[in-house]
Amino acid sequence: MAKRKLLQWMREQLKEHAEKVVLCSAEKKALDAAYKKAAPLVTAILHQKFPPSEMKVLAKWKATSFEDDPKLSTPDGSVTQFIFDKDDYPMKPNSWDYDRQIYIANATVASAIEKWIIARDAYKAERKKRLDAYSAMIDGSSTVEDLIGVWPEAAGVLPAGSPPIALGPEQIAIIKADLRERKAA
């Protein structure tokens, strides 16, 4: 049986699939645990500055926005940034002045954010390492069968059989005319 050539559109489809399914379980678990510790502490700082009851009043007038990535000043004088998940955003007044706000964090909050940053970076590094391995395998394989031999899951992503070739009657006529012309010459 002939092997099918791995075409560029197949490579792109496989890389998209790898982006969706690759998950580093241990690193993701550590990241989630660090987030669960840091998020409430950062939210408390923001709620102290912008009480939720006041934000509800401003929200009625559409004068609030979400604070999704606050900057915090740590006790050692450095500035760090925490990024909330999309469902946890605290509210702040909707003003350009508040977009540049730097909040003061105590040592406990700074430590929790530092642990979250370390867990986030470890998760990103491990995920990148795995995606790079998949990408190298996809780019290095010349046939579908070679790829499926290493990554059986890829068989469910790609269509079965040979890829369809879209030829219309005009292209077939041109090819036949060219063959007749070359045969006659």
Backbone as JSON, one array per atom type, in Angstrom:
{
  "sequence": "MAKRKLLQWMREQLKEHAEKVVLCSAEKKALDAAYKKAAPLVTAILHQKFPPSEMKVLAKWKATSFEDDPKLSTPDGSVTQFIFDKDDYPMKPNSWDYDRQIYIANATVASAIEKWIIARDAYKAERKKRLDAYSAMIDGSSTVEDLIGVWPEAAGVLPAGSPPIALGPEQIAIIKADLRERKAA",
  "N": [[0.85, -1.19, 0.0], [0.54, 2.19, -0.83], [2.17, 4.99, 0.62], [0.79, 7.93, 2.09], [1.49, 11.26, 1.28], [2.46, 13.77, 3.57], [0.86, 16.65, 3.69], [0.98, 20.3, 3.56], [-1.39, 21.55, 4.58], [-2.31, 19.52, 6.15], [-0.31, 19.36, 8.07], [-0.65, 21.84, 9.34], [-3.22, 21.48, 10.39], [-2.74, 19.4, 12.18], [-0.94, 20.63, 13.97], [-2.62, 22.58, 15.07], [-4.38, 20.9, 16.38], [-2.67, 19.73, 18.26], [-2.1, 21.99, 19.82], [-4.53, 22.26, 21.13], [-4.83, 19.88, 22.62], [-2.54, 19.3, 24.14], [-1.51, 19.12, 27.4], [-0.01, 19.88, 30.37], [-0.16, 18.19, 33.05], [0.84, 18.04, 35.79], [2.21, 20.49, 36.08], [0.14, 22.25, 35.48], [-1.6, 21.74, 37.56], [-0.08, 22.67, 39.74], [0.09, 25.36, 39.01], [-2.62, 26.13, 39.11], [-3.1, 25.78, 41.86], [-1.36, 27.69, 42.96], [-2.49, 29.97, 41.87], [-5.01, 29.97, 43.11], [-4.29, 30.65, 45.68], [-3.08, 33.18, 45.42], [-4.89, 34.89, 43.99], [-7.24, 35.61, 45.66], [-5.93, 37.19, 47.58], [-4.88, 39.34, 46.11], [-7.25, 40.33, 45.07], [-8.45, 41.2, 47.44], [-6.85, 43.41, 48.07], [-7.53, 45.1, 45.96], [-10.27, 45.37, 46.42], [-10.19, 46.75, 48.79], [-9.25, 49.2, 47.96], [-11.14, 49.85, 46.0], [-14.18, 49.54, 46.91], [-16.59, 46.91, 46.6], [-19.34, 47.57, 46.84], [-19.44, 50.27, 46.14], [-18.56, 50.08, 43.54], [-20.66, 48.74, 42.36], [-22.6, 50.73, 42.26], [-21.37, 52.54, 40.53], [-21.28, 50.89, 38.31], [-23.91, 50.79, 37.44], [-24.07, 53.1, 36.01], [-22.42, 52.59, 33.99], [-19.74, 53.11, 34.46], [-17.54, 51.66, 35.18], [-14.79, 49.36, 34.92], [-13.01, 46.33, 34.15], [-10.37, 45.09, 36.17], [-7.92, 43.44, 35.05], [-5.21, 42.84, 35.06], [-3.52, 43.8, 37.41], [-0.89, 45.94, 38.63], [1.52, 45.58, 41.14], [3.23, 46.9, 43.91], [5.9, 45.62, 45.63], [7.2, 44.79, 48.95], [10.0, 44.94, 48.74], [10.42, 46.89, 46.93], [10.19, 46.4, 44.23], [8.18, 46.12, 41.23], [5.5, 44.14, 40.36], [3.35, 42.07, 38.33], [0.09, 40.77, 38.32], [-2.03, 38.43, 36.81], [-5.37, 38.03, 36.27], [-7.68, 35.28, 35.89], [-10.23, 35.01, 33.37], [-12.78, 34.97, 34.59], [-12.57, 36.04, 37.09], [-12.17, 38.77, 37.35], [-11.76, 41.74, 39.19], [-13.58, 44.82, 39.83], [-13.02, 48.25, 38.81], [-12.96, 51.86, 38.87], [-13.91, 53.39, 35.8], [-11.6, 54.91, 34.28], [-8.9, 56.66, 32.84], [-6.85, 57.34, 34.56], [-6.86, 55.32, 36.48], [-5.88, 53.19, 35.12], [-3.16, 53.26, 35.2], [-2.54, 52.69, 37.74], [-0.72, 51.59, 40.59], [-0.68, 49.17, 42.98], [-0.23, 48.63, 46.5], [1.44, 45.96, 47.9], [1.66, 43.62, 50.57], [4.14, 41.55, 52.3], [3.16, 38.92, 52.37], [1.31, 38.81, 50.23], [3.05, 39.45, 48.14], [4.77, 37.23, 48.21], [2.96, 35.16, 47.55], [2.27, 35.94, 44.96], [4.76, 35.75, 43.72], [5.19, 32.97, 43.88], [3.12, 32.15, 42.23], [3.97, 33.27, 39.79], [6.31, 31.8, 39.34], [5.18, 29.22, 39.08], [3.54, 29.66, 36.85], [5.45, 30.28, 34.86], [6.87, 27.86, 34.8], [4.87, 26.13, 33.89], [4.34, 27.26, 31.34], [6.87, 26.88, 30.13], [7.14, 24.06, 30.12], [4.92, 23.33, 28.57], [5.58, 24.61, 26.16], [7.89, 23.18, 25.52], [6.81, 20.64, 25.02], [5.01, 21.19, 22.9], [6.84, 22.08, 21.0], [8.17, 19.68, 20.51], [6.11, 18.15, 19.34], [5.68, 19.75, 17.08], [8.18, 19.56, 15.77], [8.15, 16.84, 15.16], [5.93, 16.74, 13.44], [6.75, 18.48, 11.38], [9.02, 17.11, 10.55], [8.16, 14.67, 9.56], [7.5, 12.84, 6.61], [5.47, 11.37, 5.54], [2.02, 10.48, 6.11], [1.61, 8.03, 7.35], [4.07, 7.54, 8.63], [3.98, 9.48, 10.62], [1.67, 8.74, 12.05], [2.55, 6.36, 13.07], [4.11, 7.13, 15.23], [2.47, 8.92, 16.58], [-0.46, 7.95, 17.18], [-2.96, 9.14, 17.61], [-3.19, 11.1, 15.7], [-4.34, 9.96, 13.47], [-7.09, 10.14, 13.79], [-7.47, 12.81, 13.41], [-6.79, 13.53, 10.83], [-8.26, 13.2, 7.54], [-9.48, 10.05, 6.29], [-7.92, 7.94, 3.83], [-6.66, 8.98, 0.59], [-5.79, 12.41, 0.06], [-8.25, 14.61, -1.31], [-8.18, 15.62, -4.74], [-8.73, 18.52, -6.33], [-9.87, 18.84, -9.35], [-11.1, 20.39, -12.15], [-13.19, 20.13, -15.11], [-12.0, 21.77, -17.04], [-9.28, 21.91, -16.29], [-8.59, 19.21, -16.61], [-8.97, 18.9, -19.37], [-6.98, 20.63, -20.33], [-4.67, 19.34, -19.39], [-4.83, 16.88, -20.76], [-4.64, 17.81, -23.4], [-2.06, 18.87, -23.32], [-0.6, 16.51, -22.88], [-1.13, 15.13, -25.3], [0.08, 16.89, -27.09], [2.78, 16.75, -26.31], [3.27, 14.08, -26.82], [2.98, 13.97, -29.54], [5.13, 15.47, -30.34]],
  "CA": [[0.0, 0.0, 0.0], [1.33, 3.42, -0.94], [2.07, 5.91, 1.75], [0.27, 9.26, 1.73], [2.38, 12.37, 1.59], [1.94, 14.69, 4.58], [0.77, 17.95, 3.03], [1.06, 21.46, 4.45], [-2.65, 21.77, 5.29], [-2.39, 18.48, 7.18], [0.61, 19.78, 9.12], [-1.3, 22.93, 10.07], [-4.33, 20.91, 11.14], [-2.16, 18.63, 13.29], [-0.4, 21.57, 14.94], [-3.77, 23.15, 15.78], [-4.89, 19.86, 17.28], [-1.71, 19.61, 19.37], [-2.33, 23.17, 20.68], [-5.74, 22.03, 21.92], [-4.83, 18.7, 23.49], [-1.37, 19.17, 25.01], [-1.73, 19.67, 28.74], [1.0, 19.44, 31.34], [-1.02, 18.02, 34.23], [1.48, 18.39, 37.07], [2.48, 21.93, 36.08], [-1.16, 22.93, 35.5], [-2.12, 21.6, 38.93], [0.69, 23.6, 40.57], [-0.31, 26.71, 38.62], [-3.96, 26.37, 39.65], [-2.99, 25.91, 43.32], [-0.74, 28.99, 43.24], [-3.48, 31.0, 41.52], [-6.05, 29.98, 44.15], [-3.76, 31.33, 46.86], [-2.74, 34.58, 45.13], [-6.02, 35.68, 43.49], [-8.02, 36.26, 46.71], [-5.12, 38.21, 48.24], [-4.83, 40.51, 45.22], [-8.62, 40.85, 45.04], [-8.68, 41.94, 48.7], [-6.19, 44.72, 47.93], [-8.34, 45.91, 45.04], [-11.55, 45.68, 47.09], [-9.92, 47.77, 49.8], [-9.13, 50.47, 47.23], [-12.4, 50.08, 45.31], [-15.18, 48.65, 47.54], [-17.57, 46.37, 45.65], [-20.63, 48.28, 46.91], [-19.3, 51.49, 45.35], [-18.41, 49.69, 42.13], [-22.0, 48.41, 41.87], [-23.25, 52.0, 41.94], [-20.74, 53.04, 39.29], [-21.62, 49.98, 37.21], [-25.22, 51.18, 36.92], [-23.84, 54.22, 35.09], [-21.39, 52.11, 33.05], [-18.52, 53.86, 34.78], [-16.55, 50.73, 35.73], [-14.14, 48.44, 34.0], [-12.38, 45.21, 34.85], [-8.94, 45.16, 36.43], [-7.51, 42.07, 34.76], [-3.77, 42.62, 35.27], [-3.01, 44.87, 38.26], [0.52, 46.01, 38.99], [1.64, 45.69, 42.58], [4.54, 47.23, 44.46], [6.23, 44.68, 46.7], [7.97, 45.43, 50.03], [11.4, 45.18, 48.37], [10.45, 48.03, 46.01], [9.97, 46.01, 42.84], [6.79, 46.12, 40.77], [5.15, 42.89, 39.7], [2.02, 42.1, 37.75], [-0.69, 39.56, 38.49], [-3.03, 38.36, 35.75], [-6.54, 37.26, 36.69], [-8.42, 34.5, 34.91], [-11.3, 35.86, 32.86], [-14.0, 34.99, 35.4], [-12.29, 36.58, 38.41], [-11.77, 40.17, 37.29], [-12.41, 42.72, 40.06], [-13.97, 46.06, 39.16], [-12.38, 49.51, 39.17], [-13.61, 52.96, 38.13], [-13.53, 53.46, 34.39], [-10.89, 56.16, 34.06], [-7.53, 56.47, 32.39], [-5.98, 57.47, 35.73], [-6.81, 54.06, 37.21], [-5.16, 52.2, 34.31], [-1.75, 53.35, 35.55], [-2.48, 52.5, 39.2], [0.13, 50.54, 41.17], [-1.21, 48.88, 44.3], [0.79, 48.24, 47.47], [1.26, 44.59, 48.38], [2.5, 43.26, 51.71], [5.05, 40.43, 52.05], [2.37, 37.71, 52.12], [0.8, 38.89, 48.86], [4.2, 39.39, 47.25], [5.22, 35.84, 48.19], [1.97, 34.38, 46.8], [2.4, 36.31, 43.54], [6.03, 35.17, 43.26], [4.96, 31.53, 43.67], [2.26, 32.05, 41.04], [4.81, 33.57, 38.62], [7.18, 30.64, 39.14], [4.34, 28.13, 38.57], [3.12, 30.03, 35.5], [6.6, 30.15, 33.96], [7.15, 26.43, 34.67], [3.83, 25.58, 33.03], [4.59, 27.72, 29.97], [8.09, 26.25, 29.62], [6.86, 22.64, 29.85], [3.99, 23.28, 27.44], [6.34, 24.97, 24.96], [8.77, 22.05, 25.22], [5.99, 19.57, 24.42], [4.52, 21.63, 21.6], [7.99, 22.08, 20.09], [8.41, 18.28, 20.14], [5.08, 17.79, 18.36], [5.94, 20.52, 15.86], [9.34, 18.96, 15.11], [7.72, 15.57, 14.59], [5.04, 17.03, 12.31], [7.55, 19.04, 10.29], [10.01, 16.14, 10.1], [7.54, 13.49, 8.94], [7.18, 13.06, 5.2], [4.22, 10.7, 5.2], [1.0, 10.37, 7.16], [1.81, 6.77, 8.05], [5.21, 7.7, 9.54], [3.52, 10.28, 11.74], [0.71, 7.94, 12.83], [3.34, 5.35, 13.78], [4.58, 7.72, 16.48], [1.35, 9.63, 17.21], [-1.68, 7.31, 16.65], [-4.1, 10.06, 17.72], [-3.24, 11.9, 14.48], [-5.21, 9.29, 12.49], [-8.44, 10.66, 13.97], [-7.52, 14.23, 13.04], [-6.71, 13.62, 9.37], [-9.26, 12.4, 6.84], [-9.02, 8.74, 5.82], [-7.68, 7.84, 2.4], [-5.83, 10.0, -0.04], [-6.43, 13.72, 0.04], [-8.94, 14.86, -2.57], [-7.55, 16.54, -5.68], [-9.81, 19.27, -6.97], [-9.64, 19.12, -10.77], [-12.31, 20.62, -12.91], [-13.12, 19.65, -16.5], [-11.08, 22.6, -17.81], [-7.92, 21.47, -15.99], [-8.4, 17.89, -17.23], [-8.82, 19.13, -20.8], [-5.66, 21.24, -20.54], [-3.66, 18.3, -19.16], [-4.91, 15.92, -21.88], [-4.1, 18.48, -24.59], [-0.61, 18.94, -23.15], [-0.06, 15.16, -23.09], [-1.21, 14.84, -26.75], [1.07, 17.74, -27.75], [4.11, 16.22, -26.01], [3.37, 12.78, -27.47], [3.14, 14.24, -30.97], [6.44, 16.11, -30.6]],
  "C": [[0.89, 1.25, 0.0], [1.11, 4.31, 0.27], [1.57, 7.26, 1.24], [1.25, 10.33, 2.16], [1.7, 13.3, 2.6], [2.01, 16.1, 4.0], [0.75, 19.09, 4.05], [-0.24, 21.68, 5.23], [-2.85, 20.73, 6.39], [-1.5, 18.85, 8.37], [-0.02, 20.87, 9.99], [-2.44, 22.41, 10.94], [-3.82, 20.12, 12.35], [-1.58, 19.54, 14.37], [-1.51, 22.24, 15.74], [-4.33, 22.15, 16.79], [-3.97, 19.71, 18.49], [-1.87, 20.78, 20.33], [-3.51, 22.94, 21.62], [-5.57, 20.94, 22.97], [-3.64, 18.6, 24.44], [-1.64, 19.88, 26.33], [-0.71, 19.05, 29.68], [0.3, 19.36, 32.69], [-0.38, 18.47, 35.53], [1.72, 19.89, 37.17], [1.18, 22.73, 36.14], [-1.76, 22.87, 36.9], [-1.4, 22.56, 39.88], [0.31, 25.04, 40.28], [-1.69, 27.05, 39.2], [-3.93, 26.57, 41.17], [-2.39, 27.26, 43.69], [-1.7, 30.13, 42.93], [-4.54, 31.12, 42.6], [-5.59, 30.66, 45.43], [-3.57, 32.82, 46.61], [-3.96, 35.43, 44.76], [-6.84, 36.33, 44.61], [-7.24, 37.37, 47.43], [-5.06, 39.49, 47.41], [-6.22, 41.16, 45.14], [-8.92, 41.66, 46.3], [-8.03, 43.32, 48.65], [-7.02, 45.64, 47.05], [-9.68, 46.29, 45.67], [-11.36, 46.73, 48.19], [-9.84, 49.15, 49.13], [-10.46, 50.85, 46.56], [-13.46, 49.14, 45.87], [-16.24, 48.19, 46.53], [-18.91, 47.1, 45.67], [-20.57, 49.58, 46.1], [-19.18, 51.18, 43.87], [-19.76, 49.3, 41.52], [-22.76, 49.67, 41.48], [-22.68, 52.56, 40.64], [-21.11, 52.18, 38.09], [-22.99, 50.3, 36.62], [-25.1, 52.28, 35.87], [-22.77, 53.87, 34.04], [-20.08, 52.87, 33.21], [-17.48, 52.97, 35.45], [-15.92, 49.93, 34.6], [-13.49, 47.34, 34.83], [-10.89, 45.47, 35.02], [-8.41, 43.74, 36.25], [-6.03, 41.8, 35.01], [-3.16, 43.74, 36.12], [-1.5, 44.77, 38.49], [0.59, 46.27, 40.48], [3.08, 46.0, 42.97], [4.79, 46.34, 45.66], [7.07, 45.38, 47.77], [9.44, 45.71, 49.66], [11.54, 46.3, 47.33], [10.25, 47.67, 44.55], [8.47, 46.06, 42.51], [6.56, 44.83, 40.01], [3.72, 42.98, 39.2], [1.35, 40.74, 37.94], [-1.78, 39.58, 37.42], [-4.17, 37.45, 36.21], [-7.06, 36.4, 35.54], [-9.66, 35.3, 34.53], [-12.56, 35.91, 33.72], [-13.81, 35.71, 36.74], [-11.99, 38.08, 38.43], [-12.5, 41.02, 38.33], [-12.71, 44.0, 39.28], [-13.16, 47.24, 39.68], [-13.13, 50.62, 38.44], [-13.05, 53.03, 36.71], [-12.9, 54.82, 34.11], [-9.46, 55.84, 33.67], [-6.56, 56.54, 33.57], [-5.81, 56.14, 36.47], [-6.11, 52.97, 36.41], [-3.68, 52.18, 34.65], [-1.52, 53.08, 37.04], [-1.53, 51.36, 39.57], [-0.32, 50.38, 42.62], [-0.09, 48.4, 45.21], [0.45, 46.85, 48.01], [2.17, 44.34, 49.58], [3.32, 42.01, 51.36], [4.29, 39.13, 51.72], [1.86, 37.68, 50.68], [1.95, 38.77, 47.87], [4.73, 37.96, 47.11], [4.27, 34.97, 47.37], [2.07, 34.68, 45.3], [3.68, 35.71, 42.96], [5.89, 33.68, 42.99], [4.1, 31.29, 42.44], [3.09, 32.28, 39.78], [5.73, 32.38, 38.31], [6.38, 29.47, 38.55], [3.89, 28.42, 37.14], [4.26, 29.84, 34.5], [6.97, 28.68, 33.75], [6.14, 25.77, 33.74], [4.06, 25.98, 31.57], [5.8, 27.04, 29.35], [7.84, 24.78, 29.26], [5.93, 22.49, 28.65], [4.71, 23.6, 26.13], [7.24, 23.82, 24.55], [7.99, 20.94, 24.52], [5.48, 19.96, 23.04], [5.64, 21.69, 20.57], [8.31, 20.66, 19.62], [7.38, 17.82, 19.11], [5.34, 18.49, 17.02], [7.11, 19.94, 15.08], [8.96, 17.63, 14.46], [6.85, 15.79, 13.36], [5.83, 17.55, 11.12], [8.54, 18.03, 9.72], [9.44, 14.91, 9.41], [7.21, 13.8, 7.49], [5.88, 12.39, 4.79], [3.29, 10.63, 6.41], [1.26, 9.12, 8.0], [3.0, 6.85, 9.02], [4.78, 8.46, 10.8], [2.59, 9.48, 12.65], [1.43, 6.83, 13.59], [3.83, 5.84, 15.13], [3.42, 8.3, 17.28], [0.03, 9.07, 16.67], [-2.91, 8.22, 16.67], [-4.28, 10.89, 16.44], [-4.15, 11.28, 13.42], [-6.65, 9.8, 12.59], [-8.59, 12.11, 13.56], [-7.55, 14.38, 11.52], [-7.79, 12.78, 8.72], [-8.66, 11.08, 6.35], [-8.82, 8.77, 4.31], [-6.82, 8.96, 1.87], [-6.55, 11.33, -0.02], [-7.08, 13.97, -1.32], [-8.17, 15.87, -3.43], [-8.68, 17.22, -6.44], [-9.41, 19.63, -8.38], [-10.99, 19.3, -11.45], [-12.14, 20.12, -14.33], [-12.13, 20.47, -17.34], [-9.64, 22.17, -17.57], [-7.62, 20.12, -16.63], [-8.19, 18.03, -18.73], [-7.44, 19.72, -21.12], [-4.56, 20.19, -20.41], [-3.65, 17.3, -20.32], [-4.35, 16.54, -23.17], [-2.58, 18.56, -24.51], [0.03, 17.57, -23.39], [-0.05, 14.8, -24.58], [-0.13, 15.61, -27.49], [2.48, 17.19, -27.51], [4.32, 14.88, -26.69], [3.64, 12.95, -28.97], [4.52, 14.8, -31.27], [7.59, 15.2, -30.59]]
}
